[in-house]
Amino acid sequence: MIDAAPAAYWEERAQRFARGGNGLAAVCSYGMPRFYNASIQWTQHLALAPWLEVAPGTKVLDIGCGIGRWSRHLAQRGARVTGIDLSPTMVSEARRRAHAEGVASRCEFHTGDVTDFDLGTRFPVVIGVTVLQHIIDGVRFDAAVACLARHVAPGGRLVLLEAAPSRRNARCDTTIFRARSLGRYLEAFTAAGLEVCTITGVDPAPFKTWLLPYYRQLPRPVALTGLAVVTALSLPIDLVVGRACAFASWHKVFVLAPQTAANASR
């Protein structure tokens, strides 16, 4: 069952921005300038790169797939990818882009809610990029993690990139975004029967989180200038040392696996 409120939000977001250009304004930072969303894409790609190397033919599940930016990337490497997203427009655009890039035969996309879906199969690789951070309700958040865990094949891996500051910090929280603490994520993973293999960083530079809570309150020229400055200051730090600075990073990459019977009994 799909929750109508977040579904409507993501559908409106998709209709406004998913079809334009590279579509990042729909799936990175909502409606923000191209240079800012490009910087997010670069840092995310660099952080995820080690975990996106899959053998041709590998079955991959991409949850909250949006316009299929990671699905298409994996399909170009020979993976067979299933994407799921709340927004029908996102799903339609993912299909269109996959066809345009010649990878439609290795991609399938479905509309669905990550908190409550069952594809009837498990996947060696499951990925999710900035999806759980948009599930506000704690019960639904736990349900989503459990649902993902049920779709990871034995011996497989779940790769998540989420806003997970090491200490809870609510300054950027909104009605559609929640930066849960690292500890909260670890609790949810354990409850779902997942064990952490690796945690790496993404964006340890603090400047963006200083500005963003005030960005939309500032006059447009001031906001854009400030955003350009903090992006220019942040990008070199994030690109060079982001992966190594997990504790300081606002977003983190979690690489998880189903608990083995021995570990689960400890």
N, C-alpha and C positions, 0 to 999 in steps of 0.2 A: 504494500500500500504506500502511495506517495503522499507526503505531507504537502498540503496545498500551499502554505505560506512560503516556504523556501523554494518550492517549485515555481511559483509565480515570480519570485524575485529573480531567479536564475534565468527564467524565460525572457523576462523584460531586459535583463542584462545582455542576453544573447542576441535578441532582436535589435538592440541598439548598436552592438559592437562586433558580433562574431563574424560577420561577412566582410568587414572592412579590413583591407590590407592583410597583415599577418594575424589579425584577430586577437592580439595579446591584450588589448584593452578589455576584452570580455573575460579573459581567464587569468590574467596576472593581477594588476591593481586596477580596479574598475574605473574605466574612463580616463585614466591618467595619461599624461603625455607619452608620446612614442619613445622618447629617449629613456624615460624612467622604466617603462615596461620592458624595453630592450635590455636594460641593465639587470632586471630581475631574471629575464630569460637566460642571460649569460651566466649569472651566478648559479642558477638552478641547474643548468646543463652541466657546468663544471662539477658541481657537487654530486650529480647523479651519474655522471659518465662511467665510473667504474662498475656500476650495477646495471647498466643498460647494454652491456656486452653479452649477448645471448647467442646460442647456436642456432643456425637456420632450422626452422620447423618447430622451435620452442613455443609452447602455448603460453600466452601472457594475458593476464586480466588487468585492464587499466580502469580503475574506478574514478569517477568524477572526471571522465576523459575530456570534457569540454569539446573543443574543436579538433581533438585528436592529435595534438602536437606531439605527445609522447608515443601514442599508438602508431602514428605514421613513421616516426623516427625508428621505432622497433621493427615495424614491417619492412622498412627499407633494408634492414639487416637480416631479413628472412624469417622473422618471428611471425607466428600466426596469432593475431591480437583480437581480443574481445574487449570492447569499450562499453562502459555504462555511464549514463549521465541523467540527471533530473530533467534537463531541458530538451524538449523535442527539437528546438531550433539548433542547439549545440550538436545534437546527434545528426541532424540533417546536414549541417555544415561540415562535420567530421567526415561524413560519407562523401560529400562533394569534393573536399580537399584530397581525400584518399584516392578518389577516382582520378582527379587532375594530376596527381603525382604518380599514378600507375601502380598503386599498392592496394587497390580495392579488393583484389582477390585474396589478400592476406589479412583483411580487416573486416570485422563485423561490429556494428554498434547498436546498442539497445537503450531505450529509455527505462530508467529504474532508480530506486532509492537505495543508497548505499547502506542505510540502516536496516533494510528489510528486503533482501532479494535472494533468490536461489537459482543458480544457473545449472544445477544438477551435475556439476563436475568440479574437479579441483585443478588448479593450475600450478606448474612448477615455479612460475614467477607471477606475483601480484604487485602492482605499483599503484600508488596514490600520491598526488602532488597537490598540496594545499587544499585538501578536501575536508579532513576532520576538523580543522580549525574553523570551519563555517557551520558546524553543528553545535548550536548553542546549548540545547538541553543536555544535561549530564546523562540522563538515562538513555537518550538516543545516541549520544556519543559512545557509551559503553556497548550499546547494541551494534553500532557500526563496526567497532573493533572486533567484536565477537563474530559478526557476519563475515568480515574479511578473513579472520582466522579459519573459518569453516571452508573457505575457498582455496586455501593454500595446500598443495599436495604434500604428503610426507616427503621430507627431504628437500622441499622447496623453500622459497624465500619470499617474504613480504617486504617491500621497500617503500617507506613513507617519508615524504618531506613535508614537515609541518612547523608552524610557529609554536615553539616549545621552549621559552626562556628557562634557564636553569633555576631562576627564582620567579615566582608568580609576579607578573607586572601587567596591570590592567590599563595602562595609559593609552593603548591603541585599541582597546576593545570597543566594539560597536554592537548594534542590534543584529549584525550578521557575521561577526568575527569574534573569536575568543582565543586569546593566547594563553592556553593552559600551560601549567608548569611542567617541566621535565618529569617531576615526581608523579604528577597525575597521569601522564602518558604511561609511565612504567607500571603504575598500579593497574591500569586498564589492560596492558599487554599481558601481565601475569594472570589476571582474572580470565582472560580469553585463551589461556594455554599457549602463549607465545613466549619465546625467550629471545633476549637481545643478543645479536651476534656482533653488531658494530653500531656505534653512534659517531657521526661526523658532523662538522659544522658547515654553514652556508654563508652567513652574513654577520660576522662579529662586529663590524663597524657600527657604532651606536647612533650615528648622526641622523639617519632617517627616522628612527623611532622618537627622536627629540622633536622633529618638525611635524611629522604626519598628524598628530592629534590636533594641530592648529591649522593645518594646510588649507582646509576649505573655509576657514573663518577669515583668512587674510585676503586683502585685495589681490585680484588675479595677477598683476605684474609682480607684486612682492612674493606671492606664493610660488610662481614659476621660477623666479630668480633664486629663491631659497632652495627649491627642489633641485635646480640645476647645480647649485653649490654643494649640497649634501650628497648628491649622486656622484659628482666629480671627486669628492673627498672619500666616499665610501668604496667606490668600485675598485680602486687599486688594492685596498686592504682586503676586501672580500675575495677578489680573484686570486691574490697571492697566498694569503694565509687562512682563507675561510675554512677549508677542510680540516685543518689542524687545530682550529680553535673552537671545538665543539662547546665547551662550557660557556664561552663568551658569546656564542652565536645566538641570534634571535630565532632563526629557523634551524632545524636540525634534520639530518637524514638518519632514519632508523632502519637498520637491516635486521629483520626478525625471521625466526623459524619456528615451526611447531615444536613444542617441548617434547623431548624424548621421554619414554616411559621412566627411565632412570632419574632424569632431572625432575620430572613431575612428582615423583614419590618422595623427594627430599623434604 
